[in-house]
Each structure stands twice: as C-alpha cells, then as structure tokens.
Amino acid sequence: MTTRTINLHLVSDSTGETLNSIARATLSRFEDPHVIHHRWSLIRSRLQLDRVLDGIEAEPGPVLFTVADRSLRHALEEHCSRLGVACQSVLDPVMELMQAELGERAREKRAAQHVMDADYFRRIDAMHYVLAHDDGQGVAGIAEADVCLVGVSRSSKTPTCFYLANRGVKAANVPIVPGATMPEELTAPPCPVVGLHIEAGALIEIRRHRLRLIGAGGVRQDATDYVDHESVKAEIQSARRLCTQRGWPVIDVTRRSIEETAATVLQLMEAWHARRRQPALPHAPEDPAAAVLRNDAAVLRNDAARVPRDDA
C-alpha cells in the first residue's frame, strides 16, 4: 500500500516542545508515516505569523498550534479555513476541562511554563549536581541526592540522570565495577538507590560501539573482559546479586527508552518516600515499590516474548 506524504505544521508562540512531543507520540502509533514537519516556534507577532501563513499556503497540510494571543489564533484559524486545511489547538480540550474543574479561567499567557522561577533554578541545580556526581565522582555528595542509580558500565546511568535532572531531580550514579567495593555512603543511603540491569548481548554491542568511538577498534574483541560474553554475564550477575543483597530495586533497561527508565525511577522514588512516611506496623502493608516492579516485570516479559533474545 502506498502511503501519501503530508505536511504537518507545528505553530507555537514558545519553544514548540509541547507540540513536538504530542506529534511524536501520535505519529508513533502509525506503521510508517510519511510526514514532513514544518516547525514554527516563537511566533509572537503578526509579521511572524504572516510568514507562517505563507508557508502553510505554499505547502498545505494540517496545522497543530499552541498560541495564546487571541488575534493571532483567529488569523491562523481563518487562514486555514480559507485554504481548507485542518487546524487544531492541542491544548484547548485540556484547558476547557481544567477550567470547568477549577472554576476559573486560564490566563492568556504564552510560554507560561518557561519562566525563571524556583522550578527553573532547581532544574539548573540538578544539572550541575549530575555533572559533579557522574560515574562515582564526589560520592560524599550522595547525601544531597534525590536518588542514586547503580549499575555496570554502559547501562544508561548517565543519560537517565541527565533526563531526571531536567525534571529537577538530583541524581547521582555509581558504577558497579568487578572487584571494587561500593562507597561507604551507600551502606545506609539517605536516598533511594535503584539498580539498572541490561542483558549481556545488548551490553556487549553497546560496549563494542563505545570502543569504536574512542578509537579502540584495534583492541581484539576476544582479548578483553570488557566485551567477553562470559565475563560480561558474570559482571551482570554479580551486580544483580549486590542489588538483591542490599534490597535495591532493579529496572531492566534492555528494551527501555531513557524516558521509560526515568519514569520508573520516579515511581520507585515515590514508593520509597511513601514507605518512609508510614509508621512501623507489626504487619506492614506491601511495599509500594513491589507493585511498580511487578508491573515492570510483566511489561518486560511481554516485550521479551515479542523480541528475540541474544543469550547465546
């Protein structure tokens, strides 16, 4: 079946992140969409909008927009109507629902989420924290962490920490290295500790790619434990045992995106804090983290049933 190509115009009076996320999430539901994205960001004047309207007329296609200014919205909708082009404000349905629930009208304020407030500076602080506490650096600073990720080398600890930092979470990460002891600060950690697990086949492929990037292509692939299959399997099993012994929950990141891993980390953080808020009971209720991990395991079992595993 031949799929036609469409032009998709994303018009925003801010950075366009909301529209990009919605478009990406929506298009991911289609098998192989042929879409040409036209991104129009920071559209805040009639002169800027006129350029957008010319672009839509030159390459017609559906328009998704987040524009707060009423006059600009009206001009955009009127122009699209004249061209016979679909035009949709992606926030209106949600805004109407929240206005009805809260009993007040929303402010007509563009880029309201992009302000230099306390949340903004908390995200900046979190970024600085991740840089200073990456890969086991500055272990004394774990006392200030919101969460600590542990795992073998190349198990996506660093990118997950940076993603969490963008949510305002101070995330430290400590590698589990064969033969090395864990920092004393993790004996009785002041924050939740989460282990990241990855299957041997996937980890070896990532490490081989890493060796090629740093110019170590001349290293014999069968002469280093870093990519030797049996050594890597033993390293992973040892890391898993360590997490089990210390009672640290583990997330399998083999087939997970960074966003999915971070979302599960946030759930486990909430469960950890919920558990600490509960008074000690003779027959304590189930740890909230258990439900998160059960669901996590069920998803991974379903994924594994659909994706061939490289355990050879």
N, C-alpha and C positions, 0 to 999 in steps of 0.2 A: 504493500500500500504506500502510495506517495504522500508524504506529509508536506503541506504547504508551509512556506515561511511567512511569519508575521513580524511586524514591527511593534515592539512594546515600549511605550513612552512612560518613563517614571519621572514625574514632576514634583519637586519638593522645594519648600522655602527654607529648608535646613540642609543637613548633610546628605539626606536620602537613605540613611541606614535602615530606617523602618521599611521603606518601600523595597529596598534591595532584599531584605530578609523575607518579606511577605512574598515577593516574586520568586525568590529561590525556593522557599518552602512549597509554594503552589506548583511550580513547574516540575519539582522533583516527583510529583505524583503521575507525571506523564512519561510514556515509554522513551521517546526520543524527540522532544520538542525542538522544532527549528524556529528559534526566536532571536531576533536582532534587538538588543537592548539599546535604548536611547535614554541616557541618564541626564536629567536636567536638575541640578541642585542649586541651592541658594537663590531661588527665583523670588525676588522681593520687590520688584518694581515693574511698572507697565512696559518699560523699554526691554527689560529682561524677558518678560512674558511674550512680547511680540516675537522675539527670536525663537521661542519655544513653539509658538503658533505657526510660524513659517516652517519650522522643522516637521511639525505634525502634518502640515499640508503637503510638504514635499514627499514625505514617506508616511502615509496614513497607516494607522494601527491603533489598537486600544490604548487608552490613557489611564494610568493609575496616579493619583495625586494625593499629597498632604500639603495643603495650602490653607493658612488660617485667614488671610485677608479676604474679606467678602467680595470686594470689587474684582480682585484677581481671579477668584474662584468663578465668579459669574462670567467673566470674559472667557475663561478657559472652557467652561461648560457650554457656553453659547457658540463658541467657535467649533467645538467638537460636534455639537448638534447640527450645525450648518453643513459640516463635512460628512455627517452620517457615521461618525466614529464613536465607539463606546467610550464612556468617560466615567470613572468611579473614584469617589473619595473613600479611601480604605479605612479611615478612622471614624467616619460618620456613624455607622451602626453601633460601634462600641461606645462612642461618645453619647449617643442618644440613650443607650441602655444605662450608662453610669449617671447621666443627668437625671433620669427617672428615679434611679435608686437613691441618689444622694439628695435629690430635691433642690438642686441649684444648677444654674447654667455654667458651662465651662467658659473659661476666659479665652478670648480670641488672641492668643499669644503664640507666635511662631517660635520654633526651636526651644520650647519650654523645658525640654529635658536636657538641653545643652547649656547649662548655666554654671558659673564658677561658685558653687555653694559648698557646703560641708561634704556632700557626697562626692563632688568632683575632686576635692583635695584628698579625700580618703582613698580614692582610686589612684591618685598620683603617689601617695604614700605607699600604697600596696605595691605599685610598680617598683619603686625604689627598694622596698623590702625584698621583693623577689630577686632583684639584681644582686643584692648584698648577701642573700642566703640561698643561692642556687648551688646545687650539686655538693651539698655538705659544707658550704662556706658559712662562717660565722655561726657555728652551732650554739654558741651561748645565747644568740638572739632568738632561739626557738621559744623562749619564754614569752616573747611578744607575738608569736604566730597565732593565727586563727586556725590553721590546720597544717599538718606536716605530711607530705607524701613520701613514701619509701618504695624502693623497687630496684631491680637490676638496671645496669646501664642500658640506655636506649629504650626504656619502657614508657616514654612520653611524659615523664615527670615535669620537665621544664616547660614545654608548651602548655600543659594543663595548668601549671602555676601562673603563667602569664595570663591565660584566659580568666582564671579566678581573680587575678589582680584587677582586671578590667571590671570585675563586679565588686571591687572594693575589699577583697579577701586577701589578707596577708598569708601567703602560702610558702612555707619553707619546703625544701626537698632534700632528702639524704639518700645517697646511693647505697645499696646493699652489695658490698664487694666481697667476693670469696676470700676467706681467711682474715678479714678485717672485723674488728669489733664495732658495734654501733655506739654512737655517742652516749655518754652518761646521761645527757639531758633527756634521752628517750626512755630511761628506766622508769620514771614516773612522769610522763609527759603532761604539761599543763594544757594541752590542746588535743583534739582528736588526731590520731595517726591513721592514715589509710595506705594500704599496700596496693601497688599496681602490678598485675600479673599479665604476662604475654606468652603465647605459645612459642615453642622453640623454633619452629620453621619460620614464622613471621619475624622473630627477633634476629635470627641469623641473616635473613635477607636485608633487614634494616641496617645491621652492623656491617655487612659487606658493602652496602651502598655508602655508608659512612666512611669506610676505609678508602673507597674510590674517590670520594670528595676531598679527603685530606691528602691525597696523593700517595696512599699506601698500597696502590694497586700491585706493586711488586712483591708484596708480602704473600707468601704461599698460604692459600686459603686453608690448607690442611695442616699448617705448621703452627697455628696459634689457637690457644684455648678460646680466644675472643669469638671465633666463629666455628669452632669444632662442635659438631652436633651433640656428642655425648657430654662434653664439658659444659655446654650451654644448658642442656637439660638438667644436669646436676646442679648448676648455678640457680636455675629457676626453682627447682625443688627445694633447695636449701633456703632460698628467700621465702618460699611459701611456708615452710616449716617455722621459720623465725616469726612470721606474722601470726601464725596459729598459736605458737607458744606465748606470744605477748598479748594475744587477744585483739589484734588489729584486724579490722575488716579488710577484705581484699576485693578489688574490682578487676575483672578480666577485660583488658583493653584491646585484645587481639583484633576484634572486628568493630571496635567502637571509634567514633569520631572524638576529637578533643572536647567538643561541646557536650556530647553524651557522657563522657567520663566526668567532666566538671559538674554536670547536673547531678550525677550520682554522688559525687563528693559532697555537694551542698546538702543533699538529703541525709547523708551519713553524719554530717556536722550537726544538722538539726536534731537528729536522733541522739547524738552524743550529749548535746546540751539538755535535751528533754530528760534523758536518764539522770543527769546530774541534778536536775531540779526536783526529781522525785525523792521523797523521804525513803529511808531504808525500811522495807517491809519483810515480815517473816516469809511470806510467799509473794515475792515481787512479780509483777506482771512481765510479760515477754518484753525483751529489749526491743525498742522501736527499730533499731538497725536491722534486726533479724528479718522483718518484713521487706525492707529495702533490698537486702541481699537475696532473699528468696525470689523476689521478682526479677532481680538482676540475673540470677542463675537460670530462671525459666526463659528469659529472653535469649540468653546465650545458648541454651540448649536448642531453642528453635532455630537460631542462626546457624549453629553447628550442623543441624540436620539438613540445612539447605546448602551449606558451603563445604566443599571437600576439605578435609583436614590433612595437613602435611606432618604426619608423625613418624614418617619413615626415617 
